[in-house]
Amino acid sequence: MRFAPALWCLTFLASGLASDKVCAEAYDTALKGVAANLVLKLEDAKQHSGTVLDFTDLQGAPTELGRFLAQELSGYLVGAGK
């Protein structure tokens, strides 16, 4: 699972067992990996574009975090596609 290091950081950041830098690097690495994987899947399907929608909560309502993650993923997708 590509998000495992990022999830580990969320779990241990508050307790002081993980540093902000370690978590930032895990987040960055995980998102880059997801973006690269999505670009490969789009290329395999011969798709030249895609859409990233805001992530939502369990009730389907968009959240600020969901908007942020969608924007971050969009940026990484553009970078991975070059």
Secondary structure, 3 states (H helix, E strand, C coil): CCCHHHHHHHHHHCCCCCCHHHHHHHHHHHHHHHHHHHHHHHHHCCCCCCCCCCCECCCCCECHHHHHHHHHHHHHHHHHCC
